[in-house]
Amino acid sequence: MAEKLIAMRKYLALLLLTCLMVINASARQERTITGTVKDSADGYPIANAVVRVKGTDYLTATNAKGTFSLKVPVGALIIEINATSYKLREVNLGAQQTTLHVKLSMLQQLIKAAEKNRYIMTGKADEIATSPVVEYVAPLPRQQMHQKALAGRVAGVTANGYYPGPGANTEDYSPINENIFHTATDQPLSTFSIDVDRASYSNMRRFLNNGEMPPPDAVRVEEMVNYFDYRYKAPTGKDPVAIYADMAVCPWNTAHQLVRVALKSKQVDTKDLPAANLVFLLDVSGSMEDENKLPLVKRAFSVLTEQLRPQDKVAIVVYAGAAGVVLPATSGSDKKKILAALDELQAGGSTAGGEGIKLAYHIAEELRSQNSNTRVILATDGDFNVGVSSDGELTRMIEKERQKGISLSVLGFGMGNYKDNKLELLADKGNGNYAYIDNFEEARRTFVTEFGGTLFTVAKDVKLQVEFNPQFVQAYRLVGYENRMLQNEDFNNDKKDAGDMGVGHTVTALYEIIPSGKKGETVNWVDPLKYQQGKVLGNQSEVLTVKLRYKQPNADASQLMQKVLPYNNQQITSAPEDFRMATAVAAFGQLLRHSAFKGTATYDQVLSWAGNARGEDAEGYRAEFIQLVKKAKLLDKE
């Protein structure tokens, strides 16, 4: 018996030793590396740079200080570092190396744009307004150019004393920090406001048709995706919106999957739409004299005038150095009078945009009546330089008027001094649409083909919240919608403003998914949580649940809708045509942005995906898209 006991003890000791060896070996399968990612020109930290073990899902992102921490496999590795607006860099990581400090170089096209358009101002800022002559000298040092271009801005006089040179491009775009991956266990909810705007697409088209690549911050991927008509079925029940969801293998990273969330608002016959009280607010300042500005504005609003009904009313307000009324409220049946007023407009003077908005809202409030659609439609290049002009002042004014039931839609025109960042903000705060009119065809589409969707709201404050099931989803990222993100608490807060859907509108959102169960490959955004139950309620085959809140146009309380997506591992080639088209457009947007998440996508692949998803294409927009991809392929030399 004693011998058996001794043998048993030896066996248990050997077993314990073996287990410890296995545990130690497992622990040695990974190591943690830390480091920084900075700008090669000025040493500034780069936030949201993606640090990845090449060919795997071992990845993380830098924080605001440009630092990162990442668990990686043992042995020598190749590390990819990719940040929007920078060149991709690959670095060899030694088998024993635990720190990595990397510097990235900015895309050459941004450096050239900054060096071309930035000059040092020799005079004082307050002398510029009184002196017609400004002396320009050599471009700024490269690192200062770099910083300005990286901010997404090529603006006019600044606090630092910079002024654009003769013929300089002073277009202004807000910087976009791309959405990154979030783990489903730590952040299972994704909440955002819908976006039906499409200004970014037509603006991008303008650049490519002029033989230039668009600035990365001019490319908002969700607006490109939502530019196209998708044949989603309209709702048939009491809700004015229908929800659809499906998934397929992600074509730019086949180890991942792509989820599509789609919305379609109800169709309403034009004759059944409520009366419209419209105030045309038109910029007639000197900056609007170019052929693609005020002359195109006049043609666009003439097209809109032809769509008006007798019950509709229109007033026209213009602004330059001051604001004034050129046409009092006029019935839509008196088209000759409206068209004559438009025809007489001429450009000249400074730009008192804030005063124009004030006057337009005042007239709109006088026109407003119960059960009518009251809207101000602003047409401008966004270059406000007299009176109320700061973003804060303008948005506070617009938010106040929004509470009265008056919407603000914005149409952008022109190039060279276009202020996209200001116009997008105004439309967002004004609960209206934002479109960029680069040609007469775009005006026709906005005011003829989509007359109801442009002017008449069927669901307001539309919010989406997606909950991911960690059983199927290790991590996710929302493609685009960076400036539409909401706090999770905002979803049930009816006081929180969100986007509106007009008659017949479609909205498409894409999520890139890293599936669960990929052994050893983890997304290292935050440390694991200690106190989560990991309990999944509901059907175990559910990948995610989409929740939507909306308000009826005249209501203050929201309604809740839900849609569940079951697991489906189909190839993208087997997905519906509209899904494939949206995927191609999203990939194109990421290529234009030189996105850190573009994966293996190429222009040739986008051409193939889009070519196989053209369908009927009655208006020819998908065929035009293919031509734009071909132009970008020739122009993009980075």
C-alpha positions in Angstrom: 0.0 0.0 0.0 2.8 2.4 0.9 4.5 1.8 -2.4 1.3 2.5 -4.3 0.9 5.7 -2.3 4.4 6.8 -3.1 3.9 6.0 -6.8 0.6 8.0 -6.7 2.4 11.0 -5.2 5.1 10.8 -7.8 2.5 10.7 -10.5 0.6 13.7 -9.1 3.9 15.7 -8.8 4.8 14.8 -12.4 1.3 15.8 -13.5 1.5 19.1 -11.6 5.0 19.8 -13.1 3.7 19.1 -16.6 0.7 21.5 -16.1 3.0 24.2 -14.8 5.2 23.7 -17.9 2.2 24.0 -20.2 1.0 27.1 -18.4 4.5 28.7 -18.6 4.8 27.7 -22.2 1.4 29.2 -22.9 2.4 32.4 -21.1 5.5 32.6 -23.3 3.4 32.4 -26.5 2.7 36.2 -26.2 4.6 39.2 -25.1 3.5 42.8 -24.6 5.1 45.6 -26.6 4.7 49.3 -25.9 5.7 52.4 -27.9 4.8 55.6 -29.6 3.8 56.8 -33.0 4.7 60.4 -34.0 4.9 62.7 -36.9 8.2 62.6 -38.7 8.3 66.3 -39.5 7.4 67.9 -36.1 7.4 65.1 -33.6 3.7 65.6 -32.8 2.0 62.4 -31.4 -0.5 60.7 -33.8 -3.7 59.5 -32.3 -5.8 56.7 -33.7 -2.9 55.2 -35.6 -3.5 51.4 -36.0 -0.7 49.2 -34.9 -1.0 45.7 -36.2 0.9 42.5 -36.5 0.9 42.1 -40.3 -1.6 39.6 -41.6 -3.3 39.1 -38.2 -5.9 40.6 -35.9 -3.3 41.4 -33.2 -3.9 45.1 -33.3 -4.5 48.2 -31.2 -4.7 52.0 -31.7 -2.7 54.8 -30.3 -4.2 57.1 -27.7 -4.3 60.9 -27.8 -0.6 61.0 -26.7 0.4 58.7 -29.5 1.2 55.8 -27.2 0.2 52.1 -27.5 0.4 48.8 -25.8 -0.1 45.5 -27.7 0.1 41.8 -26.9 1.9 40.0 -29.8 3.1 36.5 -30.5 6.6 35.4 -29.7 9.4 35.6 -32.3 10.3 38.1 -34.9 7.4 39.9 -36.5 6.5 42.6 -39.0 4.4 45.4 -37.5 2.2 47.6 -39.7 1.6 51.2 -38.6 -1.2 53.0 -40.4 -2.8 56.3 -39.8 -5.2 58.4 -41.9 -3.4 61.0 -44.0 0.0 59.2 -43.5 2.0 56.7 -45.5 1.7 53.1 -44.3 4.9 51.9 -42.6 6.1 48.4 -41.9 8.7 47.8 -39.2 10.6 44.6 -38.3 10.2 43.7 -34.6 13.0 41.6 -33.1 12.2 38.4 -31.2 13.2 39.9 -27.9 12.1 43.5 -28.6 9.4 45.0 -26.3 9.4 48.6 -27.3 8.8 50.3 -30.6 9.0 54.0 -31.5 7.8 54.9 -35.0 7.6 58.1 -37.0 5.2 58.4 -40.0 5.5 60.7 -43.0 2.5 62.6 -44.2 1.0 61.9 -47.6 2.8 64.0 -50.2 -0.4 65.4 -51.7 -1.2 67.1 -48.4 2.3 68.6 -48.1 2.1 70.0 -51.6 -1.3 71.4 -51.0 -0.2 73.2 -47.9 3.0 74.5 -49.4 1.1 75.8 -52.4 -1.6 77.6 -50.5 0.1 78.9 -47.3 2.0 82.2 -47.1 3.4 84.3 -44.3 1.6 87.6 -43.8 4.0 90.5 -43.6 1.4 93.0 -42.2 -0.7 92.8 -39.1 -4.0 91.1 -39.2 -6.0 94.3 -38.4 -4.3 96.1 -41.3 -5.6 93.5 -43.8 -9.1 94.8 -43.6 -8.1 98.4 -44.5 -5.4 97.7 -47.1 -6.1 96.3 -50.5 -2.5 95.2 -50.9 -0.9 92.3 -49.0 2.6 91.3 -49.6 3.3 87.6 -49.8 6.7 85.9 -49.1 8.0 82.4 -49.1 5.9 79.4 -47.9 6.0 78.4 -44.3 8.5 75.8 -43.0 7.5 72.3 -43.9 6.6 71.2 -40.4 4.2 74.2 -40.0 2.7 73.4 -43.4 2.3 69.8 -42.3 0.5 70.8 -39.1 -2.0 73.0 -40.9 -2.7 70.4 -43.6 -3.1 67.7 -41.1 -5.8 69.7 -39.3 -7.8 69.4 -42.6 -7.8 73.2 -43.0 -6.4 75.5 -45.6 -8.0 78.7 -44.3 -7.6 82.5 -44.4 -6.2 84.9 -41.8 -5.5 83.0 -38.5 -4.5 84.0 -35.0 -0.9 82.9 -35.9 -0.7 85.5 -38.7 -1.0 83.3 -41.8 -2.7 84.5 -44.9 -3.4 82.7 -48.2 -1.4 83.7 -51.2 -2.8 85.0 -54.5 -5.1 82.4 -56.0 -4.7 80.2 -53.0 -7.2 77.5 -52.1 -8.9 78.4 -48.8 -11.4 75.6 -48.6 -12.1 74.4 -45.1 -12.8 70.9 -43.8 -13.1 69.6 -40.3 -10.7 66.8 -39.4 -12.1 63.3 -39.2 -10.7 60.8 -36.7 -11.8 57.5 -38.0 -13.8 55.1 -35.9 -11.7 52.3 -34.5 -12.5 48.7 -33.4 -14.3 48.2 -30.0 -14.5 44.9 -28.3 -18.0 43.5 -27.9 -17.4 42.5 -24.3 -16.2 45.9 -23.1 -18.4 48.1 -25.3 -21.3 46.1 -26.6 -23.3 49.2 -27.7 -22.8 51.4 -30.7 -25.0 54.5 -30.9 -25.2 57.1 -33.6 -27.5 59.5 -35.4 -28.6 58.7 -38.9 -27.3 60.8 -41.8 -29.0 61.3 -45.1 -26.6 64.0 -46.4 -24.6 63.4 -49.5 -22.6 66.6 -49.9 -19.3 64.8 -49.5 -19.9 62.6 -52.6 -20.6 65.4 -55.1 -17.8 67.4 -53.6 -15.4 64.5 -54.1 -16.7 64.1 -57.7 -15.9 67.8 -58.3 -12.3 67.2 -57.3 -11.8 64.1 -59.4 -13.5 65.7 -62.4 -11.0 68.6 -62.1 -8.1 66.2 -62.1 -7.3 66.4 -58.3 -7.5 64.0 -55.4 -9.9 65.2 -52.7 -8.4 66.1 -49.3 -8.9 63.1 -47.0 -11.0 65.1 -44.6 -13.4 66.1 -47.4 -14.3 62.4 -47.7 -17.1 61.3 -45.3 -17.6 57.6 -46.1 -21.3 57.5 -44.9 -22.3 60.4 -47.2 -20.6 58.6 -50.1 -22.5 55.3 -49.3 -25.8 57.2 -48.9 -25.5 59.0 -52.2 -26.9 56.1 -54.1 -30.5 54.9 -54.5 -31.0 51.5 -52.9 -34.1 49.4 -53.6 -35.1 48.7 -50.0 -38.8 48.0 -49.4 -40.8 50.9 -48.0 -42.5 50.3 -44.6 -46.1 48.9 -44.7 -47.1 49.3 -41.1 -47.7 52.2 -38.7 -44.0 53.1 -38.4 -42.7 55.5 -41.1 -39.4 53.6 -41.2 -38.4 50.0 -42.1 -35.3 48.3 -40.7 -33.2 45.7 -42.6 -30.0 43.9 -41.5 -27.8 41.3 -43.2 -24.1 40.2 -43.2 -21.4 38.8 -45.5 -17.7 38.2 -45.6 -15.8 41.5 -45.7 -14.1 41.8 -49.1 -11.2 44.0 -48.0 -10.4 41.7 -45.1 -11.8 38.2 -45.7 -11.0 37.2 -42.1 -13.6 39.7 -41.0 -17.3 40.1 -41.8 -19.4 43.1 -42.9 -22.8 43.9 -41.4 -25.3 46.1 -43.3 -28.0 48.0 -41.4 -30.4 49.7 -43.8 -33.4 52.0 -43.3 -36.1 53.0 -45.7 -38.7 55.8 -45.0 -42.2 55.7 -46.3 -43.3 57.1 -49.7 -45.9 59.8 -49.9 -47.5 61.2 -53.0 -46.5 64.8 -53.6 -50.2 65.9 -53.7 -50.6 64.5 -50.2 -47.7 66.4 -48.7 -48.5 69.3 -46.4 -48.1 72.9 -47.6 -44.5 74.1 -47.7 -43.5 77.6 -46.4 -40.1 78.1 -47.9 -37.6 80.9 -47.5 -34.8 81.0 -50.1 -31.8 82.4 -48.4 -29.3 83.2 -51.1 -25.7 84.4 -50.8 -25.1 87.2 -53.3 -21.7 88.4 -52.0 -18.7 89.0 -54.2 -17.4 85.5 -53.6 -20.5 84.1 -55.3 -19.9 85.7 -58.8 -18.2 82.7 -60.4 -20.2 80.7 -62.9 -20.5 77.7 -60.6 -21.8 79.8 -57.8 -24.6 82.4 -58.1 -25.5 81.6 -61.8 -25.8 77.9 -60.8 -27.8 78.9 -57.7 -30.3 80.8 -59.8 -30.7 77.8 -62.1 -31.1 75.4 -59.2 -33.8 77.4 -57.5 -35.6 78.0 -60.8 -35.9 74.2 -61.0 -37.3 74.1 -57.4 -39.8 76.8 -58.3 -41.2 74.7 -61.1 -42.0 72.0 -58.5 -44.1 74.2 -56.3 -47.8 73.8 -55.8 -50.4 76.5 -55.3 -50.6 75.8 -51.6 -46.9 76.4 -51.2 -45.4 79.8 -50.4 -41.9 81.2 -51.1 -40.0 84.3 -49.9 -36.5 85.2 -51.1 -33.9 86.8 -48.7 -30.5 87.7 -50.0 -27.4 88.9 -48.2 -24.0 90.4 -49.1 -22.8 93.4 -47.0 -26.3 93.4 -45.4 -29.4 91.3 -45.7 -32.7 92.2 -47.4 -35.9 90.8 -48.8 -36.2 90.7 -52.6 -39.4 88.8 -52.7 -42.1 88.8 -50.0 -44.2 85.6 -49.4 -45.6 84.5 -52.8 -47.8 81.6 -53.8 -46.3 78.7 -55.7 -48.8 79.3 -58.4 -47.1 82.7 -59.3 -44.0 81.1 -60.7 -43.3 84.0 -63.1 -42.9 86.4 -60.2 -40.6 84.1 -58.3 -38.5 83.3 -61.4 -38.2 87.1 -62.2 -36.9 87.8 -58.8 -34.3 85.1 -59.1 -33.2 86.3 -62.5 -32.4 89.8 -61.3 -29.9 88.7 -58.6 -26.3 89.8 -59.0 -23.2 89.2 -56.9 -21.1 91.8 -55.0 -20.0 92.9 -51.6 -19.0 91.2 -48.3 -20.8 88.3 -46.7 -23.1 89.0 -43.7 -24.4 85.4 -43.6 -25.4 85.6 -39.9 -27.7 88.6 -40.6 -29.2 86.8 -43.5 -30.0 83.8 -41.4 -31.7 86.0 -38.8 -33.9 87.7 -41.3 -34.8 84.4 -43.1 -35.9 82.9 -39.8 -37.9 85.9 -38.9 -39.8 85.6 -42.2 -40.2 81.9 -41.8 -41.8 82.3 -38.4 -44.3 84.7 -39.9 -45.2 82.2 -42.6 -45.3 79.2 -40.2 -48.7 77.6 -39.7 -50.1 74.5 -38.1 -49.5 71.2 -40.1 -47.3 73.0 -42.6 -43.6 72.4 -43.5 -41.6 75.5 -42.8 -38.0 75.5 -44.0 -35.2 77.9 -44.8 -33.0 76.8 -47.7 -29.5 78.4 -47.6 -27.4 78.5 -50.8 -23.8 79.7 -50.3 -20.1 78.9 -50.4 -20.1 79.3 -46.7 -17.7 82.2 -46.5 -19.2 84.3 -43.8 -17.0 87.3 -42.9 -19.3 90.1 -41.6 -21.4 90.2 -38.4 -22.5 86.9 -36.7 -20.1 84.4 -38.2 -18.5 82.2 -35.5 -19.7 78.6 -35.3 -20.8 79.0 -31.7 -23.0 82.1 -32.4 -24.5 80.6 -35.6 -25.4 77.2 -34.0 -27.0 78.7 -30.9 -29.2 80.9 -33.2 -30.2 77.9 -35.3 -30.8 75.5 -32.4 -33.2 78.1 -30.9 -35.2 78.4 -34.2 -35.2 74.6 -34.6 -37.2 74.4 -31.4 -39.9 76.4 -33.1 -40.3 73.8 -35.9 -38.4 75.7 -38.6 -35.8 73.6 -40.4 -32.6 74.8 -42.2 -31.4 73.0 -45.3 -28.0 73.9 -46.8 -26.8 73.8 -50.4 -23.1 74.4 -51.0 -21.7 75.9 -54.2 -18.4 76.7 -55.7 -14.7 75.9 -55.1 -11.6 77.7 -53.9 -13.0 79.2 -50.8 -15.7 76.6 -50.0 -16.4 76.2 -46.2 -17.6 72.6 -45.9 -17.1 72.4 -42.2 -19.4 75.4 -41.5 -22.1 74.4 -43.8 -22.3 70.8 -42.6 -22.6 72.1 -39.0 -25.4 74.5 -39.9 -27.5 71.8 -41.6 -26.8 69.4 -38.8 -28.0 71.9 -36.1 -30.9 73.0 -38.3 -32.4 69.5 -38.8 -32.1 69.8 -42.5 -30.3 68.3 -45.5 -26.8 69.2 -46.6 -26.0 68.8 -50.3 -23.2 70.1 -52.5 -24.3 71.2 -55.9 -21.4 70.8 -58.3 -23.5 70.9 -61.5 -27.0 71.3 -62.9 -27.6 67.5 -62.8 -27.1 67.5 -59.0 -29.6 70.4 -58.7 -32.1 68.5 -60.8 -31.7 65.4 -58.6 -32.1 67.4 -55.4 -35.1 69.4 -56.4 -36.9 67.3 -58.9 -36.1 63.6 -58.5 -36.1 63.8 -54.7 -38.4 66.8 -54.1 -40.2 65.1 -51.3 -37.2 63.7 -49.5 -35.4 67.1 -49.7 -38.2 69.2 -48.3 -40.6 67.0 -46.3 -39.7 65.1 -43.0 -41.6 61.9 -42.1 -39.4 60.9 -39.1 -37.3 63.2 -37.0 -34.6 62.6 -34.4 -33.8 59.2 -35.8 -31.2 57.3 -33.7 -29.7 53.9 -34.1 -28.2 51.7 -31.3 -26.7 48.3 -32.2 -26.0 45.7 -29.5 -23.4 43.1 -30.4 -23.4 39.5 -29.1 -19.8 38.6 -28.0 -20.5 35.0 -28.8 -20.2 35.9 -32.5 -18.5 39.3 -32.4 -15.0 39.8 -30.8 -14.8 43.4 -32.0 -16.5 45.9 -34.4 -16.1 49.3 -36.0 -18.7 51.5 -37.6 -17.5 52.5 -41.1 -18.0 56.3 -41.2 -20.5 58.4 -39.2 -17.6 59.8 -37.1 -19.3 63.2 -36.6 -22.7 61.5 -35.9 -21.7 59.4 -32.9 -23.8 59.6 -29.7 -23.4 58.6 -26.1 -25.2 55.4 -25.3 -27.3 57.3 -22.8 -28.5 59.6 -25.6 -30.5 56.9 -27.3 -33.4 57.0 -24.8 -33.1 60.7 -24.2 -35.8 62.4 -26.2 -34.2 65.8 -25.7 -31.1 64.8 -27.7 -31.3 65.9 -31.3 -30.6 63.6 -34.2 -31.0 63.3 -37.9 -34.3 63.4 -39.8 -35.5 61.3 -42.7 -37.5 62.7 -45.5 -40.0 61.1 -47.9 -38.5 58.0 -49.5 -35.1 58.4 -48.0 -32.7 55.4 -47.5 -29.9 55.2 -44.9 -27.2 52.5 -45.0 -24.6 51.8 -42.3 -21.8 49.2 -42.4 -20.0 47.6 -39.5 -16.8 45.7 -40.0 -16.8 42.7 -37.6 -13.9 40.6 -36.2 -15.5 37.3 -35.4 -15.2 35.6 -32.0 -13.2 32.4 -31.7 -10.1 33.4 -33.5 -7.6 31.7 -31.2 -4.8 33.9 -29.9 -5.7 37.0 -31.9 -7.3 39.7 -29.8 -8.0 43.3 -30.1 -6.2 45.1 -27.3 -8.1 48.3 -26.7 -8.6 48.0 -22.9 -7.8 45.6 -20.2 -10.4 42.8 -19.6 -13.2 43.7 -17.3 -13.5 41.8 -14.0 -17.1 41.9 -13.1 -19.1 41.2 -16.3 -21.4 38.2 -16.3 -20.9 37.3 -19.9 -24.5 36.1 -20.0 -26.3 36.3 -23.3 -30.1 36.8 -23.3 -32.3 35.7 -26.1 -31.7 33.4 -29.1 -28.1 32.1 -29.1 -27.9 32.6 -32.9 -28.3 36.4 -32.8 -25.3 38.3 -33.9 -26.7 41.7 -33.0 -29.9 43.6 -32.3 -30.6 46.9 -34.0 -32.7 49.4 -32.1 -34.2 52.5 -33.7 -35.9 55.5 -32.1 -37.8 58.1 -34.1 -40.4 60.8 -33.5 -43.3 61.7 -35.7 -42.8 65.2 -37.3 -45.0 66.9 -34.8 -44.3 64.8 -31.7 -42.0 65.2 -28.8 -41.9 61.5 -27.6 -40.0 58.9 -29.5 -41.1 55.4 -30.7 -38.9 52.3 -30.4 -38.3 49.7 -33.2 -36.1 46.6 -33.1 -34.6 44.2 -35.6 -32.5 41.1 -34.8 -29.8 39.8 -37.2 -29.2 36.0 -37.1 -25.8 34.6 -38.0 -25.1 34.1 -41.7 -21.7 33.3 -43.2 -22.3 34.2 -46.9 -19.7 35.4 -49.4 -20.1 39.0 -50.5 -20.7 37.8 -54.1 -23.9 36.1 -52.8 -25.1 39.2 -51.0 -27.8 41.4 -52.5 -26.9 43.8 -55.2 -27.4 46.9 -53.1 -25.2 45.4 -50.3 -22.4 44.9 -52.8 -22.7 48.4 -54.2 -22.6 50.0 -50.7 -19.5 47.8 -50.0 -17.7 49.0 -53.1 -18.5 52.7 -52.3 -17.3 52.3 -48.7 -14.0 50.7 -49.9 -13.5 53.5 -52.4 -14.0 56.1 -49.6 -11.5 54.4 -47.5 -9.0 54.4 -50.4 -9.5 58.1 -50.9 -8.9 58.7 -47.2 -5.8 56.4 -47.2 -7.6 54.9 -44.3 -5.8 52.7 -41.8 -8.7 50.2 -42.2 -8.8 49.9 -46.0 -7.2 46.4 -45.7 -6.4 44.8 -49.0 -8.8 46.9 -51.0 -7.5 48.3 -54.4 -9.1 50.5 -57.0 -9.2 47.5 -59.4 -11.2 45.5 -56.8 -13.6 48.4 -56.3 -14.1 48.5 -60.0 -14.9 44.8 -60.0 -17.3 45.0 -57.1 -19.2 48.0 -58.4 -19.2 46.6 -62.0 -21.0 43.5 -60.7 -23.5 45.6 -58.7 -24.7 48.2 -61.3 -28.1 46.6 -61.8 -30.7 48.7 -63.7 -29.0 52.1 -62.9 -31.8 54.2 -64.5 -30.2 57.5 -63.6 -26.6 56.4 -64.4 -25.1 57.2 -61.0 -23.5 53.8 -60.6 -21.9 54.0 -64.1 -20.6 57.5 -63.2 -19.2 56.0 -59.9 -17.1 53.6 -61.9 -15.7 56.4 -64.0 -14.7 58.3 -60.9 -12.9 55.3 -59.5 -10.9 55.1 -62.7 -9.9 58.7 -62.4 -8.9 58.3 -58.8 -6.8 55.3 -59.8 -4.8 57.5 -62.2 -4.5 60.4 -59.8 -3.5 58.6 -56.6 0.2 58.1 -56.7 0.8 57.6 -53.0 
